[in-house]
């Protein structure tokens, strides 16, 4: 049986829903991990109500959803593969006997990796159709923690990309919810699900936490999804046309490196890109613009802007010459060809789409 549930719609809405802690089920060969059935019905095993809310929203938007098939106690799909808490031996005071001698690498390969591969496949499918999807992760949280009541009814967790989080925070507040901004948890956990698939792809994304006493039954969970729908509609409209926006360094997060080393690696990659463009004089700027939305001139302009942030003034053509390897006018004289009617039409269409 698959490590995940693919709740199937084609995703015309440009949304992908995920639910990392959807289930409290366990594969038969793992038994009950040494726990009582009563404990497996509690929050330590899954996010109560999360799966129902996720499926209801996926239905409402005709969007795809990827949900965990097995309990978070087997493996936590919201954690990065390098996280030492990916297989918990103790959860909210309860020892998990079946995890004492866990083969963590085997569980990652069998359950964690396929789940995240499925999310990547949905993203790739959307991008192949020129859609920039927004990722919506649904979780739930307990009404109190260590006997301290949690006042929030909804929590919006986000990292550095606020374009969807901000209108959602405002929308839930306007609708009368007590809403927490990165409460009761923080949204900046590197290599968690939204970081891996949202931040590192530059996609709009957010994690919505719902207090469990508000979605404790199937009917309550479906009713909450119905309340969320217009708030999410408004937030998506206020966000506007989604685009790719990177808010963190484009590193994999799997190798430790200091900031200086990271900058050296990124600079080396930039130099290689520039060398490649200098060699490929057959590739016209209009081709780059039509296919990727940038060209040699853009790279030069970005270089100039970066220099300006450091107090270094470069003329426009000086910065562009760094990319071209010669004065832009000289490159144009040597290599630029007259754009065909087809290229011009494609350029006009692209400009209209992204304006």
Secondary structure per residue as TSV (DSSP state, phi and psi in degrees):
chain	resnum	aa	ss	phi	psi
A	1	X	-	360.0	141.5
A	2	X	-	-59.4	154.5
A	3	X	S	-78.3	-3.1
A	4	X	E	-146.3	163.8
A	5	X	E	-106.8	125.2
A	6	X	E	-98.0	106.6
A	7	X	E	-89.8	111.4
A	8	X	-	-95.4	112.6
A	9	X	-	-134.9	163.4
A	10	X	-	-78.8	-17.8
A	11	X	-	85.7	29.3
A	12	X	T	-61.5	-21.1
A	13	X	T	-75.0	-10.7
A	14	X	S	76.9	24.1
A	15	X	E	-122.2	147.1
A	16	X	E	-130.4	122.5
A	17	X	E	-98.5	143.1
A	18	X	E	-133.4	150.8
A	19	X	E	-140.2	99.7
A	20	X	T	-71.3	-27.4
A	21	X	T	-122.2	48.2
A	22	X	-	-75.1	-25.1
A	23	X	-	-131.4	150.7
A	24	X	-	-107.8	12.3
A	25	X	-	-74.4	159.2
A	26	X	-	-135.6	142.3
A	27	X	-	-58.9	145.0
A	28	X	G	-54.9	-39.1
A	29	X	G	-69.8	-14.4
A	30	X	G	-92.8	-1.8
A	31	X	T	58.0	-134.6
A	32	X	T	-109.9	17.4
A	33	X	T	56.7	21.3
A	34	X	T	82.2	12.8
A	35	X	-	-106.4	157.0
A	36	X	-	-75.7	157.4
A	37	X	H	-60.6	-35.0
A	38	X	H	-60.6	-42.5
A	39	X	H	-68.1	-35.8
A	40	X	H	-70.0	-12.1
A	41	X	T	-90.9	0.5
A	42	X	S	-100.1	178.8
A	43	X	T	-63.9	-18.8
A	44	X	T	-68.7	-21.5
A	45	X	T	-94.5	-28.6
A	46	X	S	-165.1	172.3
A	47	X	-	-92.0	100.7
A	48	X	T	-55.4	128.9
A	49	X	T	82.9	-13.5
A	50	X	H	-63.6	-41.6
A	51	X	H	-64.9	-41.8
A	52	X	H	-65.2	-43.2
A	53	X	H	-60.8	-44.2
A	54	X	H	-61.2	-48.1
A	55	X	H	-65.1	-38.8
A	56	X	H	-64.6	-40.9
A	57	X	H	-69.2	-39.3
A	58	X	H	-60.8	-40.6
A	59	X	H	-64.0	-43.4
A	60	X	H	-63.0	-33.7
A	61	X	H	-100.8	-2.7
A	62	X	T	54.6	45.3
A	63	X	-	-116.7	158.0
A	64	X	E	-77.6	154.0
A	65	X	E	-139.0	138.7
A	66	X	E	-115.1	121.4
A	67	X	E	-123.8	144.6
A	68	X	E	-63.1	136.5
A	69	X	S	-90.3	-23.8
A	70	X	S	-122.3	164.7
A	71	X	-	-62.7	148.9
A	72	X	T	-62.9	-19.5
A	73	X	T	-72.7	-26.2
A	74	X	T	-69.6	-49.8
A	75	X	-	-164.7	140.0
A	76	X	-	-91.1	108.5
A	77	X	T	-73.9	-11.5
A	78	X	T	-85.7	-4.5
A	79	X	S	-96.4	152.1
A	80	X	-	-70.9	156.5
A	81	X	T	-62.9	-20.0
A	82	X	T	-94.3	3.5
A	83	X	-	-78.6	126.7
A	84	X	T	-66.8	-14.3
A	85	X	T	-98.2	16.2
A	86	X	S	-65.8	-30.6
A	87	X	S	-122.5	108.2
A	88	X	-	-81.2	134.0
A	89	X	S	-97.3	-16.9
A	90	X	E	-143.6	129.0
A	91	X	E	-135.9	118.3
A	92	X	T	46.9	46.8
A	93	X	T	86.0	-7.3
A	94	X	E	-101.5	124.7
A	95	X	E	-74.3	139.4
A	96	X	-	-105.2	91.8
A	97	X	G	-56.2	-38.7
A	98	X	G	-70.6	-4.5
A	99	X	G	-105.8	2.2
A	100	X	T	-61.5	-43.1
A	101	X	T	-113.9	33.6
A	102	X	-	-64.0	136.7
A	103	X	-	-85.4	89.5
A	104	X	H	-63.0	-42.8
A	105	X	H	-59.8	-40.5
A	106	X	H	-67.4	-39.3
A	107	X	H	-67.2	-37.2
A	108	X	I	-60.7	-47.0
A	109	X	I	-65.0	-38.4
A	110	X	I	-84.5	-33.7
A	111	X	I	-119.7	-42.7
A	112	X	I	-75.0	-52.1
A	113	X	H	-60.3	-44.9
A	114	X	H	-62.7	-36.3
A	115	X	H	-60.7	-48.4
A	116	X	H	-73.0	-29.9
A	117	X	H	-64.3	-37.6
A	118	X	H	-65.2	-39.4
A	119	X	H	-64.9	-44.0
A	120	X	H	-60.6	-37.1
A	121	X	H	-65.1	-39.1
A	122	X	H	-65.6	-40.4
A	123	X	H	-63.0	-45.7
A	124	X	H	-61.6	-38.5
A	125	X	H	-63.0	-43.1
A	126	X	H	-65.8	-44.0
A	127	X	H	-66.0	-32.5
A	128	X	H	-65.1	-23.4
A	129	X	T	-98.2	16.9
A	130	X	T	61.6	30.8
A	131	X	-	-105.0	132.3
A	132	X	-	-97.4	101.4
A	133	X	-	-79.4	149.6
A	134	X	E	-95.1	135.6
A	135	X	E	-99.8	128.9
A	136	X	E	-122.1	115.2
A	137	X	E	-102.8	132.3
A	138	X	E	-110.7	124.5
A	139	X	E	-132.0	170.5
A	140	X	E	-138.3	158.2
A	141	X	E	-136.1	157.3
A	142	X	-	-73.9	149.3
A	143	X	S	-64.6	-21.7
A	144	X	E	-145.2	159.4
A	145	X	E	-136.9	120.9
A	146	X	T	53.1	45.2
A	147	X	T	68.1	12.3
A	148	X	E	-104.7	117.3
A	149	X	E	-61.9	144.3
A	150	X	-	-102.6	118.8
A	151	X	-	-75.1	-21.2
A	152	X	-	-74.4	140.7
A	153	X	S	-94.8	-31.8
A	154	X	E	-132.9	139.2
A	155	X	E	-120.8	136.7
A	156	X	E	-111.6	114.7
A	157	X	E	-104.1	131.3
A	158	X	-	-153.5	166.8
A	159	X	S	-107.1	-93.2
A	160	X	S	-119.9	-7.5
A	161	X	-	-99.8	100.5
A	162	X	-	-95.0	3.3
A	163	X	T	-63.8	-27.8
A	164	X	T	-102.6	-33.7
A	165	X	H	-63.7	-44.0
A	166	X	H	-62.0	-50.8
A	167	X	H	-66.0	-27.0
A	168	X	H	-69.5	-43.3
A	169	X	H	-57.5	-46.6
A	170	X	H	-67.1	-39.6
A	171	X	H	-66.3	-44.6
A	172	X	H	-64.6	-38.8
A	173	X	H	-64.3	-42.7
A	174	X	H	-62.9	-32.2
A	175	X	T	-79.5	0.4
A	176	X	T	95.6	6.8
A	177	X	-	-81.0	149.5
A	178	X	-	-85.5	108.9
A	179	X	E	-114.9	137.1
A	180	X	E	-104.9	132.5
A	181	X	E	-89.2	106.6
A	182	X	T	55.2	45.0
A	183	X	-	-134.6	145.2
A	184	X	S	-84.4	4.9
A	185	X	S	-126.4	171.1
A	186	X	-	-98.1	153.8
A	187	X	S	-105.8	13.1
A	188	X	-	-103.1	25.1
A	189	X	-	-76.5	111.1
A	190	X	T	-64.4	137.6
A	191	X	T	75.8	4.7
A	192	X	S	-71.6	179.8
A	193	X	H	-60.0	-49.0
A	194	X	H	-70.0	-31.9
A	195	X	H	-64.6	-47.5
A	196	X	H	-65.1	-40.3
A	197	X	H	-103.9	-24.6
A	198	X	T	-96.4	-64.5
A	199	X	G	-58.1	-48.6
A	200	X	G	-75.3	-13.1
A	201	X	G	-100.2	-6.1
A	202	X	T	71.5	24.0
A	203	X	-	-92.1	149.0
A	204	X	-	-64.4	137.7
A	205	X	E	-159.9	158.9
A	206	X	E	-162.4	151.8
A	207	X	E	-112.9	122.8
A	208	X	E	-102.4	118.5
A	209	X	E	-99.2	134.0
A	210	X	E	-122.8	131.3
A	211	X	E	-65.7	134.5
A	212	X	G	-67.5	-26.1
A	213	X	G	-71.5	-10.3
A	214	X	G	-92.1	-11.0
A	215	X	S	-137.0	35.2
A	216	X	S	-71.8	-22.3
A	217	X	S	-121.2	166.2
A	218	X	H	-58.9	-44.1
A	219	X	H	-65.0	-41.6
A	220	X	H	-64.4	-40.0
A	221	X	H	-66.8	-41.6
A	222	X	H	-66.9	-37.1
A	223	X	H	-65.5	-37.5
A	224	X	H	-66.3	-40.5
A	225	X	H	-59.2	-40.0
A	226	X	H	-64.8	-33.4
A	227	X	H	-74.0	-33.8
A	228	X	H	-70.9	-35.5
A	229	X	H	-52.0	-54.4
A	230	X	H	-66.8	-29.5
A	231	X	H	-67.8	-42.8
A	232	X	H	-68.3	-38.9
A	233	X	H	-53.9	-49.9
A	234	X	H	-64.9	-41.4
A	235	X	H	-63.9	-41.3
A	236	X	H	-64.7	-39.5
A	237	X	H	-65.6	-40.8
A	238	X	H	-71.1	-30.0
A	239	X	H	-64.8	-34.5
A	240	X	-	83.6	-170.4
A	241	X	S	-57.3	118.7
A	242	X	-	-70.6	143.3
A	243	X	-	-138.8	177.3
A	244	X	-	-83.0	126.8
A	245	X	-	-141.3	111.0
A	246	X	-	-90.2	129.3
A	247	X	-	-117.8	-0.6
A	248	X	S	-136.5	160.8
A	249	X	-	-55.8	142.5
A	250	X	-	-83.8	62.3
A	251	X	-	-107.9	159.6
A	252	X	-	-75.1	-21.4
A	253	X	S	80.0	0.1
A	254	X	S	-93.2	-19.1
A	255	X	S	-117.6	131.8
A	256	X	-	-71.9	133.4
A	257	X	-	-154.5	147.6
A	258	X	-	-83.2	170.7
A	259	X	H	-63.0	-38.4
A	260	X	H	-63.2	-43.6
A	261	X	H	-64.2	-42.8
A	262	X	H	-58.7	-45.8
A	263	X	H	-63.5	-36.5
A	264	X	H	-64.7	-41.0
A	265	X	H	-66.8	-42.6
A	266	X	H	-65.9	-37.3
A	267	X	H	-65.2	-39.0
A	268	X	H	-64.2	-40.6
A	269	X	H	-64.5	-39.3
A	270	X	H	-62.9	-44.6
A	271	X	H	-62.0	-38.0
A	272	X	H	-67.7	-39.5
A	273	X	H	-61.1	-45.2
A	274	X	H	-62.5	-44.0
A	275	X	H	-61.1	-39.3
A	276	X	H	-64.2	-44.5
A	277	X	H	-66.0	-35.4
A	278	X	H	-64.7	-36.4
A	279	X	H	-74.7	-32.0
A	280	X	-	-93.6	65.9
A	281	X	T	-69.0	-12.7
A	282	X	T	-74.5	-20.7
A	283	X	S	-84.1	115.3
A	284	X	-	-81.7	153.3
A	285	X	H	-59.3	-36.5
A	286	X	H	-67.6	-31.0
A	287	X	H	-64.5	-44.7
A	288	X	H	-61.6	-43.2
A	289	X	H	-63.6	-42.3
A	290	X	H	-67.9	-36.6
A	291	X	H	-88.9	-36.3
A	292	X	H	-126.7	-7.5
A	293	X	S	78.3	14.6
A	294	X	-	-150.4	165.4
A	295	X	-	-147.8	-171.2
A	296	X	H	-60.0	-39.4
A	297	X	H	-61.5	-39.3
A	298	X	H	-62.0	-44.6
A	299	X	H	-59.9	-42.8
A	300	X	H	-62.2	-41.0
A	301	X	H	-66.8	-38.9
A	302	X	H	-65.0	-38.3
A	303	X	H	-62.3	-43.4
A	304	X	H	-62.5	-42.4
A	305	X	H	-64.8	-39.9
A	306	X	H	-64.6	-39.9
A	307	X	H	-63.6	-40.8
A	308	X	H	-61.5	-35.2
A	309	X	H	-64.6	-23.5
A	310	X	T	-97.1	8.4
A	311	X	T	80.2	17.6
A	312	X	-	-105.0	122.4
A	313	X	-	-94.1	125.7
A	314	X	-	-126.5	136.6
A	315	X	-	-69.2	156.4
A	316	X	H	-55.3	-48.5
A	317	X	H	-70.1	-29.2
A	318	X	H	-62.8	-45.6
A	319	X	H	-66.3	-41.1
A	320	X	H	-68.7	-29.8
A	321	X	H	-63.1	-30.7
A	322	X	H	-60.3	-34.8
A	323	X	H	-82.6	-46.5
A	324	X	H	-70.7	-29.5
A	325	X	S	82.9	5.3
A	326	X	S	-165.6	172.2
A	327	X	-	-58.6	136.2
A	328	X	H	-53.9	-37.1
A	329	X	H	-64.2	-37.4
A	330	X	H	-68.6	-41.8
A	331	X	H	-61.5	-43.1
A	332	X	H	-60.8	-41.4
A	333	X	H	-64.5	-39.8
A	334	X	H	-80.3	-41.4
A	335	X	H	-122.0	-21.8
A	336	X	-	-73.8	132.0
A	337	X	-	-105.6	157.3
A	338	X	-	-68.0	132.6
A	339	X	-	-68.7	137.2
A	340	X	-	-74.3	161.4
A	341	X	H	-57.0	-35.3
A	342	X	H	-66.3	-43.3
A	343	X	H	-63.9	-41.6
A	344	X	H	-64.9	-39.7
A	345	X	H	-66.1	-41.1
A	346	X	H	-64.9	-38.4
A	347	X	H	-64.9	-44.3
A	348	X	H	-62.3	-39.2
A	349	X	H	-66.3	-42.3
A	350	X	H	-65.1	-41.1
A	351	X	H	-64.4	-37.9
A	352	X	H	-67.5	-39.5
A	353	X	H	-66.5	-37.1
A	354	X	H	-103.8	7.2
A	355	X	-	-79.1	360.0
